[in-house]
Every structure is written in structure tokens, then in C-alpha cells.
Amino acid sequence: MDPQSRGADATAEARREALTAVYAEASVCPRCPLSETRTTVVFGAGDADADLMFIGEAPGANEDRVGLPFVGQAGRLLDRLLDEIGLQRSQVFIANVLKCRPPQNRDPQPHEIEACSDYLVRQVELIRPRVICSLGNFSTKLLRADPTGITRLHGKPEIRAIGARAFRLYPIYHPAAALYTPSMLEILRVDFERLPGLLALDPPPPPAPARTQRAAVEEPEPERVTEPNADAVTAQTPVGSNGAESASQLGLF
């Protein structure tokens, strides 16, 4: 494993402990009014050492109820698309821009994104993914610090950085889009098919020290990549519900 994306065992263990600490902080977060309406904080779930991270918009009703991201119809489609490229949910990490559900699933508001973005930054810094898939407009605009929409950007990887870590940002449509527009499914499939090629590339070099700052976003560097039933809720253990289970859900063991 390359030194940028993986450190020594002791460092990896420290990162896992730090990620659990970030969850503990987020689980009682009072930073915005969503703390008054949520059922539970949806921190994220998956492999804490994942090379691939998905970042969506915000929890929905199912997620708010069980404390896990992408457990409704959109999550089932995401699982299917992963399976088609030979990956499982347990091999990636999935999170959202917001950790709490907006009432009636409305769009995230700027002050909510600002209040919550530090949790996402720290997740990225600790998980150290090589590729981040931003799902839809909100996560794409946040990670690019740019208002350009997903329609123009989907399927176009570029190198970005958070803090001292560089990664390949790969914007794609949110799986929920295919639930409302069936023709979108083939576009999603085509974009997903490029993921194995992106993951096979050498990790991008870290940003120059003079430009390194926490949550700083690098200028885009487009790349050409060689292509190498209902709202049933997935039965999983919520992150952080208790000791060993929460550690296991984060991929700590």
C-alpha cells in the first residue's frame, strides 16, 4: 500500500480512534436547528480505510430512523451499481454533506452546510480515500467550492485536496435521480463503470506546502482515465449505537 493513502499500523489505529471521536461529537451536535428535529445523527458507515468514498446530500426519513446512510430505494440502487463493478458496500465509506435530516427532506440550507462541513472535512482527512464520488449537486458544489452543476460535471474526474490530502473527485448523479427519471440509470451505469479505472491509478501527489490549508480546495486538474422494491430498509447496525458494534460499522476491526 502506498505511503500517502496508508500509514503505519499505529497511525491507522489512531485514525480509527479519531474517527470514532468525531462520531461521538457529531452524535450530540447542537450547531444548527436540525438538532431539534432529527431522530438520530447519520454520521456515515463503511470501511474506515476505504479507497473509495461516496458523499451524498442529507439523510432521508429511513436514514433518520435507523442512523445509517442510503438505506432506502436510492441505497438499494447504489448497492446494485456497486455490485455491477465488483464492489460491496462494506468496501467503501458512505456519508452525507448533512448529518441530520432536513424537515420534509427539503434542500440543505447554506447555514446548515456551513455548520456541518467540518465533520465531513475531518471524515475525509481521517479515512484518506483515493477517490471521492460526490453524489449530486450539493456535495459536488461543496467539494469544488464552485456553483457549477452536476449536469456539466458528471463523469469528469479532477484532482482536489482537503488539507494535506489530495484525492480524485468524481462527480456523478445522485442515485435518487434514476428513481424519478429511469433514463438516468444508464448514465449512472456508464459513470460507475469508470470507477475501477480511477481506483487503479496512482494516488495524486499531495498539494504544495505553500497552498496547504485545512479544507482548502485545489484548482481542478481534468484527467483522461483508461477504462479498465420498495422502501425496505437494509438491516445494518447504526454507527455508534454502542461500543463494539459502532467500531465494527466504521471498519475498525
DRENNU-256357 format. One record per atom (N, C-alpha, C): x, y, z; residue in one letter. Coordinates in steps of 0.2 Angstrom, whole numbers, padded with zeros to 4 digits, always signed. Layout:
BEGIN
XYZa;...
***
This chain:
BEGIN
+0004-0006+0000m;+0000+0000+0000m;+0004+0006+0000m;+0002+0011-0004d;+0006+0017-0005d;+0006+0021+0002d;+0012+0025+0003p;+0013+0029+0009p;+0008+0034+0010p;+0006+0037+0004q;+0001+0043+0005q;-0006+0041+0008q;-0008+0035+0005s;-0015+0033+0007s;-0015+0028+0013s;-0010+0026+0015r;-0010+0021+0021r;-0003+0023+0025r;-0004+0024+0032g;+0002+0025+0036g;+0004+0018+0039g;+0008+0018+0044a;+0010+0013+0048a;+0003+0011+0052a;+0004+0004+0055d;-0002+0002+0059d;-0004+0006+0064d;+0001+0009+0068a;-0001+0013+0074a;-0004+0019+0071a;-0002+0022+0066t;-0006+0028+0063t;-0013+0026+0061t;-0014+0021+0058a;-0020+0019+0056a;-0025+0018+0062a;-0022+0015+0067e;-0026+0014+0073e;-0028+0021+0076e;-0024+0025+0076a;-0025+0032+0079a;-0030+0035+0075a;-0030+0034+0068r;-0035+0037+0064r;-0042+0034+0065r;-0043+0028+0066r;-0049+0025+0068r;-0052+0027+0075r;-0047+0028+0080e;-0050+0031+0086e;-0052+0038+0085e;-0048+0042+0081a;-0050+0049+0080a;-0057+0049+0076a;-0058+0045+0072l;-0065+0045+0068l;-0070+0043+0073l;-0069+0038+0077t;-0074+0037+0082t;-0076+0043+0087t;-0070+0047+0088a;-0071+0053+0092a;-0075+0058+0088a;-0074+0059+0082v;-0078+0063+0078v;-0085+0061+0078v;-0087+0055+0077y;-0094+0052+0078y;-0097+0054+0084y;-0093+0053+0090a;-0096+0055+0096a;-0098+0062+0097a;-0094+0066+0094e;-0095+0074+0094e;-0101+0075+0090e;-0101+0072+0084a;-0107+0074+0079a;-0114+0071+0082a;-0113+0065+0086s;-0119+0062+0088s;-0123+0067+0093s;-0120+0072+0096v;-0124+0076+0101v;-0123+0083+0098v;-0122+0084+0092c;-0121+0091+0089c;-0127+0095+0090c;-0126+0102+0092p;-0131+0107+0093p;-0130+0113+0088p;-0126+0112+0083r;-0123+0118+0079r;-0129+0121+0075r;-0134+0118+0073c;-0139+0121+0069c;-0146+0118+0071c;-0151+0121+0069p;-0158+0120+0071p;-0160+0112+0069p;-0157+0109+0065l;-0159+0102+0063l;-0158+0098+0069l;-0154+0100+0074s;-0153+0096+0080s;-0159+0095+0084s;-0164+0100+0083e;-0170+0100+0086e;-0176+0095+0083e;-0174+0094+0077t;-0180+0090+0073t;-0177+0083+0071t;-0171+0081+0072r;-0169+0075+0070r;-0171+0069+0075r;-0171+0063+0072t;-0172+0057+0077t;-0165+0055+0079t;-0160+0055+0074t;-0153+0052+0076t;-0149+0056+0071t;-0142+0056+0073v;-0137+0059+0068v;-0135+0053+0064v;-0134+0054+0057v;-0132+0049+0052v;-0125+0051+0050v;-0120+0048+0054f;-0113+0050+0053f;-0110+0048+0047f;-0112+0041+0045g;-0109+0038+0039g;-0107+0031+0041g;-0106+0027+0036a;-0104+0020+0038a;-0100+0017+0032a;-0096+0012+0034g;-0092+0008+0029g;-0085+0007+0032g;-0080+0006+0027d;-0073+0004+0029d;-0070+0011+0031d;-0067+0011+0037a;-0063+0017+0039a;-0056+0018+0035a;-0054+0013+0031d;-0048+0013+0027d;-0050+0013+0019d;-0056+0015+0018a;-0059+0014+0011a;-0055+0018+0006a;-0053+0016+0000d;-0050+0019-0005d;-0056+0024-0009d;-0062+0022-0008l;-0067+0025-0012l;-0073+0027-0006l;-0074+0034-0007m;-0079+0037-0003m;-0085+0040-0007m;-0091+0039-0005f;-0097+0042-0008f;-0099+0047-0003f;-0101+0053-0006i;-0104+0059-0002i;-0110+0061-0005i;-0116+0060-0001g;-0122+0062-0004g;-0124+0069-0001g;-0131+0070-0001e;-0134+0076+0001e;-0136+0077+0009e;-0140+0073+0011a;-0143+0073+0018a;-0147+0067+0019a;-0148+0065+0025p;-0152+0059+0027p;-0159+0060+0025p;-0163+0055+0023g;-0170+0055+0022g;-0173+0052+0028g;-0180+0050+0028a;-0184+0048+0033a;-0181+0041+0036a;-0179+0036+0031n;-0177+0030+0033n;-0170+0030+0037n;-0166+0035+0034e;-0159+0035+0037e;-0160+0039+0044e;-0164+0043+0045d;-0165+0047+0051d;-0168+0042+0056d;-0172+0037+0054r;-0174+0032+0059r;-0169+0027+0061r;-0165+0025+0056v;-0160+0019+0058v;-0153+0022+0059v;-0152+0028+0058g;-0145+0031+0059g;-0140+0029+0054g;-0142+0026+0048l;-0137+0024+0043l;-0138+0028+0036l;-0133+0029+0032p;-0134+0032+0026p;-0137+0028+0020p;-0141+0030+0016f;-0143+0026+0010f;-0146+0019+0011f;-0151+0019+0015v;-0154+0013+0017v;-0161+0012+0013v;-0163+0017+0010g;-0170+0017+0006g;-0169+0014-0001g;-0173+0016-0006q;-0173+0014-0013q;-0166+0017-0016q;-0164+0023-0015a;-0158+0025-0018a;-0152+0021-0015a;-0152+0019-0009g;-0147+0015-0006g;-0147+0008-0010g;-0153+0005-0011r;-0153-0001-0014r;-0150-0001-0021r;-0152+0005-0025l;-0149+0006-0031l;-0141+0007-0031l;-0139+0010-0026l;-0132+0011-0025l;-0128+0005-0024l;-0131+0000-0020d;-0128-0006-0019d;-0128-0010-0026d;-0133-0010-0030r;-0133-0013-0036r;-0128-0011-0041r;-0127-0004-0041l;-0122-0001-0045l;-0115-0003-0043l;-0114-0004-0037l;-0108-0006-0034l;-0106-0013-0036l;-0112-0017-0035d;-0111-0024-0037d;-0109-0026-0044d;-0112-0021-0048e;-0110-0022-0056e;-0103-0021-0057e;-0100-0017-0053i;-0092-0016-0054i;-0088-0020-0049i;-0091-0025-0046g;-0087-0029-0042g;-0085-0027-0035g;-0089-0022-0032l;-0088-0019-0026l;-0094-0020-0021l;-0093-0020-0015q;-0098-0021-0010q;-0098-0015-0005q;-0104-0013-0002r;-0104-0008+0002r;-0099-0008+0008r;-0098-0014+0010s;-0093-0014+0015s;-0086-0012+0013s;-0084-0011+0007q;-0078-0010+0005q;-0077-0002+0004q;-0082+0002+0005v;-0082+0009+0003v;-0085+0012+0010v;-0084+0019+0010f;-0087+0023+0015f;-0092+0028+0012f;-0098+0028+0016i;-0103+0032+0013i;-0105+0037+0018i;-0106+0044+0016a;-0108+0049+0021a;-0112+0054+0017a;-0114+0059+0021n;-0118+0065+0018n;-0115+0071+0019n;-0117+0076+0016v;-0115+0083+0017v;-0118+0085+0024v;-0124+0084+0025l;-0128+0085+0032l;-0128+0078+0035l;-0127+0079+0042k;-0128+0073+0046k;-0135+0072+0049k;-0139+0077+0048c;-0146+0077+0051c;-0151+0078+0045c;-0157+0075+0046r;-0162+0076+0041r;-0165+0082+0041r;-0165+0086+0035p;-0169+0092+0035p;-0177+0090+0035p;-0181+0094+0038p;-0188+0093+0038p;-0191+0092+0031p;-0195+0087+0031q;-0199+0086+0024q;-0194+0084+0018q;-0188+0083+0020n;-0182+0081+0015n;-0181+0087+0011n;-0182+0093+0013r;-0181+0099+0009r;-0173+0100+0008r;-0171+0104+0003d;-0164+0105+0002d;-0160+0108+0008d;-0154+0106+0008p;-0150+0109+0014p;-0149+0116+0013p;-0149+0120+0018q;-0148+0127+0018q;-0141+0129+0019q;-0139+0135+0017p;-0132+0137+0017p;-0129+0136+0024p;-0133+0139+0029h;-0130+0139+0036h;-0130+0132+0039h;-0134+0127+0037e;-0133+0120+0039e;-0127+0117+0036e;-0126+0118+0030i;-0120+0116+0026i;-0114+0118+0030i;-0114+0125+0031e;-0108+0128+0035e;-0107+0125+0042e;-0112+0124+0045a;-0112+0121+0052a;-0109+0114+0052a;-0111+0110+0047c;-0109+0103+0046c;-0103+0101+0043c;-0100+0106+0039s;-0095+0104+0034s;-0089+0102+0038s;-0087+0104+0044d;-0081+0102+0047d;-0081+0095+0049d;-0087+0092+0050y;-0087+0085+0051y;-0085+0081+0045y;-0088+0083+0039l;-0086+0080+0033l;-0078+0081+0031l;-0076+0086+0033v;-0068+0088+0031v;-0064+0083+0036v;-0066+0082+0042r;-0062+0078+0046r;-0063+0070+0044r;-0069+0068+0042q;-0070+0062+0039q;-0065+0060+0034q;-0065+0065+0029v;-0060+0064+0023v;-0053+0064+0025v;-0051+0068+0030e;-0044+0068+0032e;-0042+0062+0036e;-0047+0059+0039l;-0045+0053+0043l;-0046+0046+0039l;-0051+0046+0034i;-0052+0040+0030i;-0047+0040+0025i;-0045+0045+0022r;-0040+0046+0017r;-0042+0042+0010r;-0047+0043+0008p;-0049+0040+0001p;-0045+0042-0004p;-0044+0038-0009r;-0041+0040-0015r;-0045+0043-0020r;-0052+0041-0020v;-0057+0043-0025v;-0063+0045-0020v;-0066+0051-0022i;-0072+0053-0018i;-0077+0054-0024i;-0083+0050-0023c;-0088+0051-0028c;-0093+0056-0025c;-0094+0062-0027s;-0099+0067-0025s;-0106+0065-0029s;-0111+0064-0025l;-0117+0061-0027l;-0122+0067-0028l;-0123+0070-0034g;-0127+0076-0035g;-0124+0083-0034g;-0129+0088-0034n;-0126+0095-0034n;-0123+0097-0027n;-0126+0095-0021f;-0124+0098-0015f;-0117+0096-0013f;-0115+0090-0014s;-0109+0088-0012s;-0104+0090-0017s;-0106+0090-0023t;-0101+0092-0029t;-0099+0099-0028t;-0104+0104-0027k;-0103+0111-0026k;-0099+0112-0020k;-0100+0109-0014l;-0096+0110-0008l;-0089+0108-0009l;-0088+0102-0012l;-0081+0100-0013l;-0077+0103-0018l;-0080+0106-0023r;-0077+0110-0028r;-0077+0118-0026r;-0080+0120-0021a;-0081+0127-0019a;-0083+0131-0026a;-0088+0128-0029d;-0089+0131-0036d;-0097+0130-0037d;-0101+0134-0040p;-0108+0133-0041p;-0110+0129-0047p;-0105+0127-0051t;-0106+0123-0057t;-0110+0117-0055t;-0115+0115-0059g;-0120+0110-0058g;-0117+0103-0060g;-0121+0098-0057i;-0119+0091-0059i;-0120+0089-0066i;-0124+0092-0070t;-0126+0090-0077t;-0120+0092-0081t;-0116+0097-0079r;-0110+0098-0083r;-0104+0094-0081r;-0104+0092-0075l;-0098+0089-0072l;-0098+0082-0071l;-0104+0078-0072h;-0104+0071-0070h;-0099+0067-0075h;-0096+0062-0072g;-0091+0058-0076g;-0085+0061-0077g;-0083+0067-0075k;-0077+0070-0076k;-0072+0071-0070k;-0067+0066-0069p;-0063+0067-0063p;-0058+0072-0063p;-0057+0075-0057e;-0052+0080-0057e;-0048+0079-0050e;-0042+0082-0049i;-0039+0081-0043i;-0040+0087-0039i;-0042+0086-0032r;-0044+0091-0027r;-0040+0089-0021r;-0040+0094-0016a;-0037+0092-0010a;-0041+0095-0004a;-0041+0092+0002i;-0043+0094+0008i;-0037+0094+0013i;-0035+0099+0016g;-0029+0099+0020g;-0023+0097+0016g;-0019+0092+0019a;-0013+0090+0015a;-0015+0084+0011a;-0021+0082+0010r;-0023+0076+0006r;-0026+0077+0000r;-0023+0075-0006a;-0026+0075-0012a;-0030+0069-0014a;-0035+0070-0018f;-0039+0064-0020f;-0042+0066-0027f;-0045+0061-0030r;-0048+0062-0036r;-0056+0062-0035r;-0058+0068-0036l;-0065+0070-0036l;-0069+0067-0042l;-0074+0063-0041y;-0078+0061-0047y;-0085+0062-0046y;-0088+0068-0049p;-0095+0069-0048p;-0099+0065-0052p;-0104+0062-0049i;-0109+0058-0053i;-0116+0060-0050i;-0121+0058-0054y;-0128+0060-0052y;-0130+0056-0046y;-0134+0059-0042h;-0137+0055-0036h;-0141+0049-0038h;-0140+0043-0035p;-0145+0038-0037p;-0152+0039-0037p;-0154+0044-0032a;-0161+0045-0032a;-0164+0048-0039a;-0159+0051-0043a;-0161+0054-0049a;-0164+0049-0054a;-0161+0043-0053a;-0164+0037-0058a;-0170+0035-0055a;-0172+0036-0049l;-0179+0033-0047l;-0184+0037-0050l;-0183+0044-0051y;-0188+0048-0054y;-0187+0049-0062y;-0181+0048-0064t;-0180+0048-0072t;-0176+0042-0074t;-0180+0036-0076p;-0177+0030-0077p;-0172+0030-0082p;-0172+0035-0087s;-0166+0035-0092s;-0160+0037-0089s;-0160+0040-0083m;-0154+0042-0079m;-0150+0036-0077m;-0153+0030-0077l;-0150+0024-0074l;-0144+0022-0079l;-0145+0023-0085e;-0139+0021-0090e;-0133+0026-0089e;-0135+0032-0088i;-0129+0037-0087i;-0126+0035-0081i;-0129+0034-0075l;-0126+0032-0069l;-0122+0025-0070l;-0124+0021-0074r;-0120+0014-0075r;-0114+0016-0079r;-0114+0020-0084v;-0108+0022-0088v;-0103+0026-0083v;-0105+0030-0079d;-0101+0034-0074d;-0098+0029-0069d;-0102+0024-0067f;-0099+0019-0062f;-0094+0015-0065f;-0095+0013-0071e;-0090+0009-0075e;-0083+0011-0075e;-0082+0018-0074r;-0076+0021-0074r;-0072+0021-0067r;-0076+0019-0062l;-0073+0019-0055l;-0067+0014-0054l;-0067+0008-0057p;-0062+0004-0056p;-0055+0006-0059p;-0056+0010-0065g;-0050+0013-0068g;-0047+0019-0064g;-0052+0022-0061l;-0049+0028-0056l;-0046+0025-0050l;-0048+0020-0047l;-0045+0017-0041l;-0039+0014-0043l;-0038+0012-0049a;-0031+0008-0051a;-0026+0013-0052a;-0027+0020-0053l;-0022+0025-0054l;-0018+0026-0048l;-0012+0028-0049d;-0008+0030-0043d;-0011+0036-0040d;-0011+0036-0033p;-0014+0042-0030p;-0011+0049-0032p;-0014+0054-0032p;-0011+0060-0034p;-0007+0063-0029p;-0002+0067-0031p;+0003+0069-0026p;+0000+0074-0021p;+0002+0075-0015p;+0000+0080-0010p;+0000+0087-0013p;-0004+0092-0011p;-0003+0098-0013p;+0003+0102-0011p;+0005+0107-0014a;+0011+0110-0012a;+0011+0113-0005a;+0016+0113-0001p;+0015+0115+0006p;+0013+0122+0007p;+0015+0126+0002a;+0013+0134+0002a;+0005+0134+0002a;+0002+0130-0002r;-0005+0130-0003r;-0009+0126+0002r;-0006+0122+0006t;-0009+0118+0010t;-0013+0121+0016t;-0019+0121+0016q;-0023+0123+0022q;-0029+0119+0023q;-0031+0118+0029r;-0037+0114+0030r;-0043+0116+0026r;-0046+0111+0023a;-0052+0112+0019a;-0051+0116+0013a;-0044+0118+0011a;-0043+0121+0005a;-0044+0117-0001a;-0047+0119-0006v;-0048+0115-0012v;-0044+0118-0018v;-0040+0113-0021e;-0036+0114-0026e;-0039+0116-0033e;-0036+0119-0037e;-0039+0120-0044e;-0040+0114-0047e;-0045+0113-0052p;-0046+0107-0055p;-0041+0105-0060p;-0039+0098-0060e;-0035+0096-0065e;-0038+0090-0069e;-0041+0091-0074p;-0045+0086-0078p;-0041+0080-0080p;-0043+0074-0080e;-0039+0069-0081e;-0043+0064-0087e;-0039+0061-0091r;-0042+0056-0095r;-0040+0049-0092r;-0045+0045-0091v;-0045+0039-0087v;-0045+0033-0092v;-0041+0028-0092t;-0042+0022-0096t;-0047+0018-0092t;-0051+0016-0097e;-0057+0012-0094e;-0055+0005-0091e;-0052+0003-0088p;-0050-0004-0086p;-0056-0009-0088p;-0187-0015-0019n;-0193-0014-0021n;-0198-0010-0018n;-0196-0007-0015a;-0200-0003-0010a;-0195+0000-0006a;-0197+0004-0001d;-0193+0007+0003d;-0190+0003+0009d;-0189-0003+0008a;-0187-0008+0013a;-0180-0006+0015a;-0179-0006+0022v;-0173-0003+0025v;-0168-0009+0026v;-0162-0008+0023t;-0157-0013+0024t;-0155-0014+0032t;-0155-0021+0033a;-0153-0022+0041a;-0146-0022+0042a;-0144-0016+0045q;-0137-0015+0047q;-0137-0012+0054q;-0132-0012+0057t;-0131-0009+0064t;-0129-0001+0063t;-0133+0003+0066p;-0131+0010+0066p;-0124+0012+0069p;-0121+0016+0065v;-0114+0018+0068v;-0115+0021+0075v;-0111+0019+0079g;-0110+0022+0086g;-0116+0020+0090g;-0120+0015+0089s;-0126+0013+0093s;-0123+0011+0100s;-0118+0007+0100n;-0114+0005+0106n;-0107+0002+0104n;-0103+0003+0109g;-0096+0000+0109g;-0094-0003+0103g;-0093-0010+0103a;-0090-0014+0098a;-0094-0014+0092a;-0101-0013+0092e;-0104-0013+0086e;-0103-0006+0082e;-0102-0001+0085s;-0101+0005+0082s;-0094+0005+0079s;-0089+0002+0082a;-0082+0002+0080a;-0082-0003+0074a;-0086-0008+0074s;-0086-0013+0068s;-0089-0010+0062s;-0094-0006+0063q;-0098-0002+0057q;-0093+0003+0054q;-0089+0006+0058l;-0084+0010+0055l;-0078+0007+0052l;-0078+0000+0052g;-0072-0003+0049g;-0066-0003+0053g;-0067-0003+0060l;-0061-0003+0064l;-0058-0009+0066l;-0061-0015+0064f;-0059-0021+0066f;-0058-0025+0059f;
***
